[in-house]
Structures are given as C-alpha cells and as structure tokens.
Amino acid sequence: MEDLKQPLLPPHPSQQAPKHSFFTSYFLSDGSKRTKKSKMKKALSPQQTLLISKITDAETYILKNAETTVSTPFAINCLALSYDGFTLFYGSSNGNVSRYHKLEGKITDDVPLGYGQLYGICLDENNNRAAVCGESPIIRVFQLPRFELEFEFQGHTEQVNYITLSASHDLLYSASNDKTVRRWNMNKKTAERVIINHGGAVKCVAVTLDDRFVFSGGDDCLIRVFDNEFQEEVLNLKSHTGCVWSLATNPKSTCLASGGEDHKVIVWNIKDFTPLVIYTDHTERIKSLAFSADSCFLVSGSADFTIKVWDLDKERREVTLNAHIGQICDLLISPEQDFIISCSDDKSVKVWSFPQFLEEEVFKALGNNFTSVALTDKTKCVVSCGSDKAVRFWDPETDEASLILTSHGCGLKTCCSPDEKYMAVGDELGWLYVIDLKTKMLRDQAIQAHRGPIRDMCFTSDSTYLITGGGDSVILVWHIGTMENTPLKGHQQSIWSVCVSHDGETVISGSSDKTLRVWNVKTGSQRYCIQAQEQITTIAIDMNDRYIISGSSMGVVKIWNIFEKNQETIFKQHKDYVTSVYVLKDNETLLTSSKDKTIQIFSLKYRIPLTFLTRKQPILSMAVSSDEKLIVTGELEMIYLQENPLSSPNPRVLGPEENKQKFLTYMKSLINDIHPQHDPDMDSFIILPEFLNTLHFYAFLNYKEYLSASLSQKSAPIIPSKDGFHPLSICLLREMKGVRDEVVSALCKIGKLNPFILQMLENDLVDMNKKGFSLLGDLYDVIYQEANRRSLPKFCDKDADLPIVHISEHCRVRPEDFLDESMLSSQGMGITFYESYVRINFVMGSKESIDFLESLADCPNLDVLRSDLVQEIINYKWETARYTMMYQGGMFFTYMITLCVYTAFYIGNFYFQIVLSVVNMFLLFYECFQMMISGASYFEDIWNYVDWGRGMFMFIYLTSEWFHLLPDLMASIFALATFLSWLRGITYFRLLTTTRYLINLLFQVAVDISGFLILLLYSTLAFTFLFIVLERKMEVPVMLDYLKISYNLVLGNFEGEDYNIIEWMCLTCALIINPIIMLNLLISIIGDTYERVLSDSVAADAKELLDMIIEVESMMFTRRNVVSKQYIQVCKEYEKESDDGGWEGKLRALQNTIDKINTSNQQNSDLAMAKLKEQDKFLAEQTSRLDQILQYTKRQ
C-alpha cells in the first residue's frame, strides 16, 4: 500500500509551506526543457514578468479546482470522515480499512479485517469507535485508533449494505440483503429490534438529525418511513420505478433525498412527504447522496461515472464532476464545505474542490416555449413572450413574474427601445403591441401590422423608429410617436429577420427567399440585394456598420462585407437553426445561439471560433443587457439568466460544462510535468478572465508535440490573451525556436485562408524583426496579400495615376478610397489591389515608427526586406522623408560648391572665408541638433564622426587663417578638411536611385577589402626588409626608400639594371606575388562583392533607404508619443510578373502561380472533405434511425 501514502486532502492553509513558482523557475532556465536553475539569473523584461504572472495565476486556479487522485490496488466501496475533518477512513473490496491523516499527509493505518468486502463505515462523535459492515452479516465495532475489535452486532442473515448512526450516536441503523432494517444500541452493545421490513434487499438507510424519522430503500422500489416517536412504520413513498440505492437527510431535518435505479434524484419535503424537486440528469443508477452542512447543496454520485452538485436554494444548473472511470460507490462533503471526497470501483479516491456556481437565475413556465426575451436595464427585468400568448415581466431579484397582456397569437418577438420607454411585441398573426415600460400597459390599441407572423423587429438607435418584418414579405418602418409607417417592398417571401445600422440610416433584412437586402431608411429604396443561398433566420450588424452577421436555418453563421456586398467568413459550428446573433460592444466578439443547445463564441476581429456554452434545452432566443454583464436565453418552458462570463473579472473555465473537470485534470497533469495523451476535446476550453487556452500552455511549457497535434488537428484556435500574449509571442519571449517555427508555419497556412487572424501580430513585429528567423519572410508575404475578390473592380481609366497608396483604418480595401467611381470601368487599364492585415504606425517621428524601422534595418533575414509589404512601407515613408534628405543634401551641396570655388579661385580670400564659415557653422549646428535628439544612438553612425572631423578641421583652418596661427600646418589642415568633405559627399549619392546601388557596392567593397589590405601590407613590408638585406650600397639604409621601392613593385614599377642573380630572383618573386597574385585576389574579392550586392540589391537598397528615413524621423521629436496604427493598401496596374527580371522573374511568376493553384486546391479539398463529413454524419444518423425502426419492428 506504499502507493497510497501520498497527500490526499488539501492541507490546512497554516500547514502550507511557501513554494517558489514553477513558472518563474522555468522561465529562468537556459534550455528549452526544465533544468536546474543557474546561479546567475537572467533579468526578466516587463513583458516576461507579466506573462509569468498571468500564467501563474491560471496555474493557481487550475491546481485549486482540479481534483486530486489517489490510486489504490482495490476498489474503494465506502468512506467516512472524522467530525473535525482531519482523518479519512475508507474501506476496500479486499476487506481492508485505511486511515489517512490530513496533518501528517500520509496513510497512518492500513488494516486487513479479513471479513470480505466492506460496504459501510461509521464513526462516533469522538472518533473513538468505528462500526464496519460488509459481506459478512455481522456488524463489528472497533476501538480506535488501533482497530481493536470491541464488540459485534449479530442478527442479520445476509450481507449488510449500509449503516448509519443517529445524531446522538447511541443508536446504529443497518440495511441488509435479508430485507430488514435493524436498530442497535451502541451504549448497551445490544440489538434492539427490526424496525422495517422490505419486500426485497434493503440498499440504504438514513435518519434525520432530530432522530424522529428513519428512512430505508431497497429492491421493492419503496422508501419506507419509520417514526421513532410512535415506534412504527408510518408511510411508503412510491415515486421511484426501480431499486432505491441511496438516501440522505439534510442537517435541518427538513428534506430527504433519494436516488434510484431509474436514474432519478428526488428531494422530498419531510413535513408532508411530497417531492420538492426531481433531477433526471444522471443516466445510470444513483449510488450515493450527501447534503452540505448548510443544507443548500446536494451531491449525487452515479453509476454513470459522474458526480453532480445541485443548488437547492436557487434553480441553477448543476455542476458535473466527471473524472472517475468507474461507478461512484460513495461520497461525502467536508464539514467546512470546502471539498468533496468520492470513491469508485475504478480503484481511486478523489478529492474535489467544492465547485463555484455561476451567477444565474431560472424562470419556468410549464407548457410555454419562450420564443423571445429582452432585458431592461432600468428596471432590471426580463420581458418575454411565447407560445402561451402571455407577455410577462420577470424580476429576477424577487423572482416575481407579472402578466402584462395576452396577445392574439403566439408571441414571436419582443424588443425594447434604447431609451427604455417602450417595449414592442409581435405575434404570429401579425399583431403589433407597443407597451409603455413606465406604466407596463399598452400605449395604444394593438395594431394589425402584417398579414403574417411578425418574426423580428428592432428600434433605431435614437428610439424614433420601429422596424418590423412580416410574413407578408413586407418591412414596415414605424414612427414611434405617430405610429405611421413606410413600407419597404422587395422580398418575395416571409421576412425572418431585420436589423438597423447604428447611424439609423440603413435597414438590413433576411427572408425565406434566401436573400439579404439593404435598404435606405430615409428614401425607402433598396440599395442592393445579396444572394444568401439559404434561409436567413437572424441578422446583426457590427458596431462600425461595416459587417452584417447572419444566421441560417442550417446552423451556418456568415459575415458579410457591407461595402463589397459579399461573404467574407463562414462558421459551421452550430448543428441546428441559429436563433440569435449578438455583437459585443468591443466589436471583437460575437455570440450566437441555436436550437442545438449551445451559445457559440466567435472572435469577430480574428474570424475564429473561440469556445461555446451549453444549455440543456434548445435555445429559442437570446438577449444581452446593455452593460453586457448578463445573458438571457429563452428556452423550452424556461428563461435562463446568467452572468456573462466574458465580462466577469472572476476566474473560471469556459467551455462544455460536461468536460470542465476533465480539462482541469488534464491541465494539472501538464503543469506537474505529467504527459497525458493529447486530447483535442480539451483544446476547446478557455481560462477567463485572461483568455488563455491550451496553446498558451503548450507554448509556454515547450510541449512541441502537444502544440503540433493541436495545430495539425485544428482543435485549438490561435488567440491572443487579454494582455496580448499569443503562442508566437510566448515563443519569442521564451526564445524557443522549435515551437516558434511550428506556430509560424501554422500561422502562414491559416493566414492564407483567414488573413484576419494575422492582426494579432501587430505588437510583435519589432521583436520578430530582431530575431529574424527563417520563416519570417514567409510570414510577411502572408500578411500582405493580393485582394482578388470578385467584388473588386478589375479595370480603370487609362489616365489613372498608379500606383496609389492608401493608409486605412480597416484591413479590407475599399475601391472608393483609391479611385472615383467615374474612373472605374469594365475595360481599360487592368488594376489589382493589395491589402495588409497588420497595423503599423505610419506617423513620421513616432517612437513606434522608429522602433519598427530600426528593427527592419537590423533584421538579419534579408527576405523580410525583400518582401512586398516592407518595400511598400519603405517607399511610402521615403516619399515623405526624401524632401528632408534632399534639403540636407542641398545644404551640403551648397557647402561643396562654396569650397570648390574657394579652392580653385579665391583661396585665402577673406570674404569667401566668411561665406565658407557660415555654411560650415550651419552644418555643425545641424549636427548638434541631431546629437541632441538622437542621444546615444548618434554615436553609432561613423559618418557622424566624419561630419565632426570635417567641420572641426574647417573651423581650425579658418581660425588659423584669420589669426595667423599654425602657418606650417594650415595647408595640411585644409587638405584634411577638403578630403573629409569629399568623402562625406559620397554618402549623399544615396539620395539618387541611379547611384544608390553603386554607393552600396562601394561601401561593401571597402568592407570586404580590409582583409586584402592587411595581406598587401604584410607582403610589401616583407619585400621591403628583403631588399634592405640584399642591397647595402647605402651606408645607413633608409626604411622609407625601400618601402617606396616595394610599393612601386605593387604598382608594376621597377628598375633592375644593377641587380645580381639573387636580387633578380627576389624581384621576380615580388613581381609574381605583389602585382599579379594580389591583383587577381583583389579582382576576385571585388567580383564576389559585386555578385553578392547584385543578388541582395533590393535588400541593400531597402537598408539604405531605412537609414535615411530613420535619420529624418529621429529629427521629428515632437511626434514621439503619437500612437496611431493603420493598415497600408495599394492599387497597382496589373502586370504579369514574368515580364520583368528575365528568367528569374519567370521562375518567380511560375512559383507564385503554383502556390496559388496549390492554395486553391487545398481550399477545394477542405470544402470537399467538410461536405463528405456532413454526408457521412447524415448517413450515420439515417442508418441509426433505420436500425431503431428495424429493432422496433422486430419487437412488434
């Protein structure tokens, strides 16, 4: 039993030793795997510290709420907890009793009793005795703590299934297979009598806390009630249709809970023995029940492997705990009500943190389907209408519902005006009712508005107009003051949904004719019509009036671009009719409800499904409060009001409720470095409020296999957390190359199909550029894409001045931002649009702009500089920066002209010196200005030193001329100033496109030739000393003379008339090595440099431009704190890529064509596979139905 000796119960807070955060130590490790911490800790950046903090908070929540498991060699059948909550006893199928002590954190006893399986343990109030029952018909009482047998109770003839003590602990009750319930006296150690007889085996027994009633249940499907006051059986309860397996009474002695073979949990009122509530959510027999100490909660354990916690005070959804893989045998709740302990025949004991219930309220009306619900913020009431024709106001705080009116037909839609003055209701017969919310009465008489059902309606944002859509295919725009209407006609079939833009000028409608129509409210005319290909059941518009979101009868949710009049995104997460769509005010999150019993949560910004909420019944309608803190749904016979988890600051797990505990257990294993098999179902959960999912943990923990599996199976969405951390940013902060490349590769694939997801990268571009990893160029290519949508124009007037660059607030291009409508045509010059999906700060001089440009200039991956996006950004900024650089170049050009004229014609002229001095001082002041605004970065550029050298030498020269100083050095000083001036002037040729390449080549040659010059100097010195040794004609050899001779040999100049044979041999070697070999070496170096510069000409040109743009932006210090990120979009003339660049261009065009074909084929393949899966599912359902029909036919 050594494997049992591990902590089971959570230790008392005072017993917990402070522990170092695992995540902090992990982040400080040098390797990608967990290693021992080094003595020198790496300083963490603020972003790294924030990431650790958020992950640690999530870790704490997971570890607190995940179950703790102890595996045992045998099935555990029964549990008992001491009254102080510190000691746990459990009995197993092999007949052992084990005792676990909380403070010691280990099992202190494991006693084999040897009487067969144990089914029940009871402890007295002082923990001095333990009564045990099991396969043996004898009940044994042991003296604690040593488990010494004190006495036995004999009387039963078959196994004893359950025992319990009275509140006074002097009476023991037992239930046996011999069909009896017996009472035993613990003080006298004697049997008293058989108090209850059943018609079959008795499975359970319970006694009220006041010892008044004893209850028993068994195979005869009855609950028998024995009254201790009258000493007789007084009642039989007959609500179960199968064996009664478990009973429990609450501490207040007011309720009895029973669980049976019929999967029901029934809570009875002990006063009149009537059922208070019946729970039917288990799918197998109920094996164990327990009330909480405050009598507010009931916990049930079932043979369906689940534990359910029920709130008896509020009608909130139960919480399911489902980590066991065998039937639940017994369970109990700690006295402090902080945890639940359960045992199972899966050979485990589990400890669960007592679950936190969501803040929610339920209103029920039998026989009514709530087809529409709405929330009023001022009165905090829910307004509903439904199939019972009643319009109700329900106050969740008082749980009171008031009937406002009864409609002529079944209510289909209700909505509240934004100013909350009126509530409008429409019914299936076309009647319209306007209710005054202040008086809660009809403002006017009901109006026969349509000749068919009013399925949808909405108010304009100013509450002036009400728009209704009817089954007569007509939309009516009502003035709420006069109730006069304007019809909008165009649909051919019934109107199912209407919505109005936030500016109140546009109405959008959806109909059974499978169209979306956009109307002008003021003129009543139709702007355009979109073919939807399926029946639209609900629609909404985003907060910026740019997108329409529609739901269909097939469960499909689509996002339409209002300006392009086409479909952009499609979601197929719902499996049934979509009933409601709601866009949160952040304009980034989308909620949709459906009859498939789910509320799906989508990211409208990134166009990805996030997770979903589950309901027990089909959702017929949904509404969200104006502060977005509450969500209300209308369902079959009930209204469900809950706190919106997305706006709550409380930590919680969002996802399918039935798998929540499995997710916590799964995550706990990962945190503790235990590697369970990857489960894609766990990837659908999100931890709030930080918005963390499994990918964040896979990336942070460097679990590459898990991350690869999730990305390949597309089971987890790549999403940013609340603080902007997504898997790629985590990899960048953690410097994990392997996991990083997996995420980047996945983003490239996903981004081609859904480029909106790339918007999350905008805060990571600088860091990515600095890293310059190999796939970064591919990522930039995906960020900037050609907009080849059919809705965009393909031709324009030949006189259009292209290309046109537009900086936009939106990632999708709008043709009107580039060309007037008059310039667009069906023929003429071909055009194509390009759009980026990552925002960049284009404000010249802003810190964000400079940081981004500097990261590009320092990026080691030249593919980034070659990418179309970076080229467009550089060209756009250069259009602004070049004027400043031209002005600077013009100033230097003026200086150079002045210097040339002075040198050639007026050297020594005082007046020309004055002009030269003024220009020179102006240039020096400019350098001081640059130094002041650039700070330490100023000294990183070598040309700044050249500028100061030129300026200072010129200043010294002019000063010497005026004051007659240093007459012997003036010429040299002026020569140095002139040389540095001409040297600095070379750099200004970067301003010209035609010479920029040559300047770059010159600089690269200067860099590459440094090694050659060292070798040349070495060989020249070598032959200098050789000639000194061979030729001693001079009495004292002059080193400089022989150095000149050696250098002339390099230039090919020599004189050898008086040389002897040895000198000629040395001269020949010098001629071979210095002029010939060195010259060829120099040619090779220059040739290699030329090829490299030519191959990297685009990148090199980009770097030159970047340096100049950064120089200009650094001077715009007044804009440093401007934050304004936007998207870049371009309209170009359509050109075939193979027209330029020779074979290289043709190969690039061919590769692009192949990539487009592959992408198209992949999209078609994905669509085909999706359709096949739907068909397979449909066939499987039909086959299952046929099997059921055949089985039914055979039975008949």
C-alpha positions, -999 to +999 in steps of 0.1 A: +000+000+000+030+023-003+015+039-034-014+052-012+009+071+011+007+104-006-012+136+002-049+132-005-067+160+013-057+196+008-036+207+038-047+234+061-035+269+050-013+272+081+004+240+071+013+250+036+049+259+031+056+288+007+068+274-026+087+290-054+066+294-086+073+267-110+067+290-139+093+316-127+120+290-123+110+275-157+113+309-174+147+315-159+161+283-173+186+285-202+174+254-221+141+247-237+134+219-211+133+223-173+168+223-160+184+233-127+184+270-121+218+286-127+234+308-101+232+338-125+196+346-131+187+363-163+169+396-157+133+394-169+117+421-192+084+437-181+066+416-207+082+384-194+073+393-159+037+400-169+035+367-188+048+347-158+023+365-135-007+357-158+003+320-163+010+316-126-025+330-118-040+305-142-019+277-127-031+286-092-067+284-103-062+251-121-044+234-092-070+247-067-100+235-087-086+203-103-093+170-085-066+152-065-064+114-071-050+086-051-049+053-069-054+021-049-049-016-056-085-024-049-119-008-055-130+015-027-166+010-015-171+033+014-159+065+031-160+081+065-146+114+076-139+124+112-160+152+126-130+175+128-123+169+091-087+158+097-090+120+093-104+100+064-113+063+066-121+041+036-130+005+031-120-015+001-132-045-018-104-067-003-116-061+032-090-035+044-097-003+063-073+025+056-068+057+076-054+089+061-043+117+084-045+152+069-019+169+091+007+141+086-002+140+049+000+102+047-018+069+054-012+061+090-030+027+090-040+000+065-057-027+085-068-060+069-100-070+087-104-103+068-142-103+067-147-098+029-157-067+011-166-036+032-197-016+024-200+009+052-180+027+079-195+049+107-176+070+133-188+082+166-186+118+175-154+114+195-137+093+168-132+066+195-152+039+177-157+027+141-186+005+131-179-016+099-203-036+077-198-056+046-202-090+030-204-106+065-239-104+081-221-093+113-216-057+121-183-051+140-174-022+162-137-014+166-119+006+192-098+034+177-071+043+170-057+007+169-087-010+153-091-034+182-124-053+180-147-041+208-179-060+201-202-073+174-238-070+164-253-102+152-288-106+138-287-101+101-286-133+080-271-118+048-247-091+039-251-057+054-252-029+027-253+002+047-250+015+083-256+049+098-256+064+134-282+085+150-274+121+158-269+112+195-245+084+183-262+059+207-282+041+180-269+024+149-292+015+119-283-011+093-298-022+060-293-057+047-300-081+019-321-101+044-349-075+036-347-058+071-336-027+087-323-032+123-316-008+152-287-014+175-278+002+208-242+013+208-241+021+245-256-012+256-239-031+228-271-050+221-296-054+193-329-036+198-353-048+171-361-050+134-378-017+126-386-020+089-393-050+066-390-047+028-401-069+000-365-072-012-329-064-003-325-032+016-298-010+000-298+021+021-309+037+054-310+073+067-321+090+098-330+127+104-308+148+126-336+150+153-338+112+153-375+114+145-376+095+112-357+066+098-359+061+060-349+030+041-349+020+004-344-012-015-353-036-043-390-032-037-387+004-052-402+018-020-389+043+005-402+032+039-406+057+067-403+046+104-414+071+131-392+067+162-417+087+183-445+062+176-422+033+170-439+022+139-436+023+101-459+052+091-455+057+053-443+042+020-431+066-007-436+053-042-420+077-067-391+056-079-397+029-106-366+009-097-345-001-068-338+027-043-300+027-039-293+058-018-309+081+008-297+112+027-313+137+050-302+173+054-289+187+086-320+208+091-342+176+091-365+192+065-355+173+034-349+138+023-330+129-009-334+096-027-316+081-057-327+050-076-322+026-104-345+048-125-316+075-127-337+099-106-327+120-077-358+131-057-358+157-030-387+152-005-403+176+019-402+157+052-431+178+066-457+164+042-435+138+023-441+154-011-415+157-038-399+192-039-378+186-070-368+158-092-335+157-110-332+134-141-298+143-155-280+111-145-280+083-170-275+054-146-285+044-110-277+068-082-253+051-058-246+078-032-261+111-019-249+138+005-262+171+018-239+201+025-237+214+061-258+244+053-284+222+035-281+244+004-265+218-018-270+182-027-243+160-042-251+128-060-229+100-073-240+076-100-230+045-119-227+068-150-192+077-135-203+113-127-209+133-096-234+162-097-237+191-074-272+206-071-281+240-058-313+236-037-318+272-029-315+286-065-326+268-096-291+270-111-276+244-134-259+216-116-221+212-117-208+179-130-176+163-118-166+135-141-130+123-137-139+088-124-138+060-149-160+037-128-193+039-109-193+061-079-196+040-047-197+066-020-191+103-014-192+129+013-187+166+019-162+181+043-177+198+074-163+232+062-179+225+028-147+232+010-142+199-007-160+167-018-144+132-014-156+104-036-146+068-042-152+044-071-147+009-083-120+024-106-097+018-076-093+055-068-103+081-042-107+116-054-108+150-037-127+178-054-127+214-046-163+224-039-174+239-072-183+275-077-217+280-093-223+307-120-245+336-110-277+327-127-314+327-123-341+305-139-378+312-145-401+284-156-435+283-172-448+249-180-463+244-214-447+276-228-419+280-253-401+313-248-396+324-283-383+358-275-367+376-245-354+411-238-337+428-209-345+462-195-316+479-176-335+505-157-360+480-142-336+450-143-365+429-156-368+403-183-396+407-208-407+375-226-433+363-250-440+327-261-464+300-272-488+306-243-496+341-258-486+357-225-463+387-223-445+387-189-422+409-169-400+388-147-379+404-119-350+381-111-343+397-078-378+389-064-384+360-087-419+375-094-435+375-128-463+398-138-486+392-168-487+424-189-510+413-217-522+383-237-516+385-274-539+374-301-515+348-313-483+332-300-457+358-293-427+356-316-406+387-310-402+413-283-377+442-282-370+472-260-363+507-273-328+520-264-343+548-242-363+521-225-396+540-229-413+513-249-414+476-254-427+462-287-442+427-292-452+410-324-472+378-327-478+350-352-510+366-365-493+399-374-504+420-344-481+446-331-483+457-294-464+488-280-461+487-242-452+517-221-425+505-198-433+531-172-469+520-167-464+485-180-495+489-201-504+491-238-497+526-250-523+522-278-546+495-291-529+466-308-523+471-345-528+446-372-494+454-388-489+425-411-508+398-428-485+371-415-463+365-384-440+392-371-408+372-366-385+401-360-384+438-352-359+464-339-357+501-329-334+526-343-306+538-320-324+571-313-357+552-305-376+572-331-384+544-355-395+508-351-388+484-380-410+452-383-407+423-407-438+402-415-448+370-431-464+391-459-428+398-472-432+435-463-409+455-440-426+484-422-408+514-407-430+529-379-426+564-364-430+555-328-446+588-320-474+588-346-473+551-355-474+559-392-454+535-413-435+534-445-433+500-463-402+485-478-410+461-505-388+437-525-386+404-507-406+376-523-412+355-492-417+359-455-393+382-435-374+364-408-350+390-395-344+427-396-318+450-381-308+487-384-274+503-386-261+523-356-264+555-376-301+547-382-298+552-420-297+516-432-320+486-426-309+450-434-334+422-438-333+385-443-360+364-458-372+329-467-363+339-503-327+333-493-316+369-498-302+397-477-314+432-487-300+465-477-325+495-475-322+532-472-344+542-443-349+579-454-359+571-490-374+537-485-354+524-515-334+492-518-297+498-521-287+463-531-296+426-527-272+397-518-280+361-526-275+341-493-282+306-507-301+296-476-329+309-453-317+337-431-331+334-396-313+362-377-290+391-385-270+417-367-246+445-377-212+453-362-206+484-342-189+502-371-216+494-396-192+475-418-202+439-415-235+420-415-236+388-394-263+363-404-275+330-390-294+305-411-318+276-406-289+252-414-269+264-385-245+284-406-232+318-394-218+341-421-201+375-420-208+398-450-189+429-460-214+457-465-192+477-488-181+448-510-215+432-509-200+397-505-195+370-480-162+371-461-163+344-434-184+313-427-188+294-395-203+260-393-200+253-356-238+251-350-257+219-359-292+234-359-312+265-366-295+297-355-319+318-334-299+349-323-268+368-331-252+395-309-220+416-314-204+428-282-196+465-279-159+459-281-167+449-318-143+420-314-166+392-300-197+376-315-223+355-296-247+332-315-274+309-301-290+279-317-315+252-312-286+228-309-285+239-272-253+260-275-241+296-274-211+298-297-185+325-290-166+337-320-138+363-325-152+388-350-118+405-352-098+374-359-127+354-375-121+323-355-144+302-331-133+306-295-154+282-274-191+276-266-216+274-237-240+246-234-277+245-223-300+216-215-327+227-239-329+242-274-323+280-273-352+298-290-340+334-283-311+353-267-306+388-254-277+406-237-280+435-213-268+469-224-239+468-200-232+433-214-229+418-179-260+395-183-271+370-209-307+358-210-320+329-231-355+318-238-358+280-240-385+254-238-405+262-207-378+283-191-359+315-192-323+313-182-305+344-169-268+342-162-238+364-156-219+370-189-186+351-183-168+373-208-173+404-188-168+389-154-135+395-135-137+362-117-115+333-129-133+304-145-131+278-172-153+285-203-163+256-224-185+225-225-197+220-189-196+182-191-159+182-197-148+210-175-134+188-147-115+167-173-100+198-186-088+209-152-073+174-146-057+174-180-041+208-174-030+199-139-011+169-154+007+192-179+016+217-152+030+189-130+052+176-159+030+146-164+023+139-201-012+125-207-022+117-243-031+148-263-069+152-261-083+176-288-115+180-268-095+198-241-084+224-267-119+239-268-117+255-233-106+290-224-095+302-189-110+335-181-106+363-175-071+361-191-084+343-222-058+316-221-062+282-239-041+251-241-019+266-269-007+292-245+004+265-221+018+242-248+040+271-260+050+283-225+059+248-213+077+240-246+054+210-253+061+208-290+043+175-296+011+188-280+012+220-299+019+203-332-010+180-326-034+208-318-023+229-348-024+200-372-059+189-360-071+225-358-086+217-324-074+248-306-077+284-320-046+306-320-058+335-300-042+364-280-048+366-243-064+396-226-029+411-224-020+403-260+000+371-254-005+345-281+016+313-288+040+331-311+047+360-287+053+335-259+078+316-281+095+349-289+097+358-252+109+323-243+133+321-272+121+286-281+129+281-318+113+247-324+079+256-310+082+291-326+086+276-361+056+253-355+034+283-347+048+304-376+042+276-400+007+272-388+000+309-390+012+310-426-011+282-435-041+296-416-033+332-427-037+323-464-073+311-457-081+335-429-058+366-430-078+383-402-060+361-377-027+378-385-039+411-369-028+397-335+009+401-346+010+439-347+026+442-313+053+416-321+066+428-354+096+446-338+106+415-318+102+393-348+123+415-369+151+415-343+150+377-342+149+374-380+140+337-380+140+318-413+102+318-418+097+355-411+098+363-448+070+338-455+050+354-427+054+389-442+043+375-475+011+362-459+005+395-440+004+414-473-019+398-498-034+405-532-072+412-528-086+390-556-122+391-545-148+392-573-165+423-559-135+445-565-131+463-599-106+449-624-102+479-647-099+517-645-094+546-668-060+546-686-053+581-673-053+570-637-020+578-619-009+544-604+002+531-581-019+546-553-011+540-517-038+544-491-034+543-453-066+529-439-083+522-405-096+489-420-077+460-433-100+454-463-097+477-493-125+499-505-122+510-542-136+544-534-106+551-513-084+549-544-104+559-574-136+579-581-164+558-594-161+577-627-125+563-631-137+527-628-148+509-659-153+474-674-123+478-697-092+499-699-061+495-677-060+464-656-057+470-618-051+449-588-054+457-551-031+447-522-040+449-485-021+443-453-036+426-422-012+440-395-014+476-384+017+497-383+023+532-370+029+554-401+032+587-382+067+600-391+087+606-359+066+584-336+085+561-313+066+531-326+075+540-362+112+545-354+114+512-334+098+493-363+121+508-389+152+502-368+142+466-363+139+462-401+173+478-406+188+454-381+169+423-393+193+395-402+168+379-425+170+397-459+139+381-471+120+405-449+135+435-466+127+419-500+090+413-491+064+434-509+050+447-476+083+461-464+090+475-498+057+493-498+062+507-463+097+519-471+086+536-504+056+552-487+078+567-459+105+577-483+081+598-503+078+620-472+114+616-458+132+623-491+123+660-491+141+665-458+171+645-470+171+665-503+171+697-482+201+683-462+218+672-494+212+706-509+228+723-479+259+701-482+259+706-520+260+744-514+289+739-490+308+718-515+303+744-543+315+771-520+345+750-511+353+743-547+351+779-558+372+790-528+398+763-535+400+770-572+397+807-575+396+825-541+418+807-517+428+830-489+400+855-498+386+868-465+350+873-478+348+838-492+361+825-459+333+843-442+308+825-465+325+792-460+325+797-423+287+805-422+279+774-442+302+753-421+288+766-388+253+759-400+262+723-408+278+720-373+247+733-356+227+707-376+250+680-362+244+694-327+207+692-332+209+656-344+231+647-314+206+663-290+175+645-303+192+611-311+211+607-278+235+578-275+224+563-309+240+593-326+275+579-319+267+546-335+270+561-370+306+565-382+296+592-407+287+615-378+324+613-368+333+622-403+310+652-402+325+665-370+360+659-383+353+678-415+336+707-396+363+710-369+392+709-394+375+735-414+369+756-383+406+753-373+417+762-408+396+793-410+405+804-375+442+799-383+438+819-415+422+848-396+445+849-366+477+837-384+480+806-363+499+774-373+512+787-406+532+755-413+501+732-408+474+753-424+478+736-458+476+701-442+446+710-421+428+725-451+437+693-471+422+671-444+390+692-443+387+690-481+393+653-481+367+646-454+343+669-472+346+650-504+345+617-485+312+627-468+298+639-500+298+603-514+271+593-490+246+619-504+246+599-537+223+575-518+195+600-524+195+591-561+181+558-572+206+555-601+236+559-578+223+542-546+233+508-559+269+519-568+273+536-534+263+504-517+287+485-538+315+509-529+308+506-492+307+468-494+339+467-514+355+489-487+344+464-460+354+433-479+388+447-490+400+451-454+415+416-453+432+421-487+448+453-475+463+435-445+478+409-467+491+435-491+507+454-462+523+422-450+538+413-484+550+449-490+568+450-456+583+416-462+599+426-495+610+459-480+631+442-455+643+417-480+657+445-502+673+461-473+692+429-465+703+423-502+713+458-511+738+476-488+750+503-511+738+530-487+759+534-456+727+537-435+697+520-451+667+544-453+635+524-444+612+548-463+632+545-495+630+507-496+593+509-487+587+530-517+606+505-539+584+477-526+552+497-530+563+506-566+566+468-573+529+465-563+521+492-589+543+474-615+572+500-615+607+487-610+643+493-621+667+463-623+698+473-643+723+467-615+707+437-599+726+404-595+711+370-599+699+368-563+683+402-564+666+393-598+651+362-582+637+382-553+625+408-577+607+381-598+591+367-566+580+402-556+565+408-591+546+375-590+533+379-555+525+416-552+513+429-586+500+396-601+486+375-573+474+404-552+458+419-582+439+387-591+429+384-554+416+419-555+396+412-587+381+380-571+371+399-539+355+427-559+338+402-582+323+383-552+312+415-536+295+426-569+276+393-571+265+395-535+255+431-538+237+424-570+218+394-555+209+415-524+204+447-543+167+450-532+176+444-496+206+467-497+186+494-513+160+490-486+186+493-459+200+525-474+165+540-475+158+528-440+188+545-426+179+578-443+142+575-432+153+568-396+176+598-397+147+620-408+122+606-383+146+610-354+145+647-360+107+648-356+109+646-318+075+664-313+057+633-326+074+607-303+043+598-283+018+597-311+001+563-313-019+557-344-017+523-361-032+518-395-031+494-425-014+500-458-033+493-490-021+497-526-038+498-560-014+490-589-015+484-625-019+448-633+014+433-646+025+398-654+054+390-631+073+372-658+076+404-678+104+416-656+136+401-643+143+377-671+145+340-662+145+349-625+112+368-629+097+340-649+106+314-623+092+336-596+060+341-615+058+303-621+063+296-584+036+321-575+012+305-599+020+271-585+014+284-550-019+299-560-030+266-576-020+247-545-038+271-522-069+268-544-067+230-545-063+229-507-093+251-502-114+230-526-101+198-508-111+212-474-145+221-486-150+187-502-139+169-470-162+191-449-191+182-472-182+145-471-181+146-433-215+161-433-228+135-456-212+107-436-228+121-404-261+123-422-258+087-434-248+075-400-279+092-384-302+077-410-286+043-406-291+046-368-327+055-373-333+026-396-317+002-371-340+016-344-370+011-367-360-025-375-355-033-339-389-018-330-405-038-359-389-070-346-402-064-311-437-058-325 
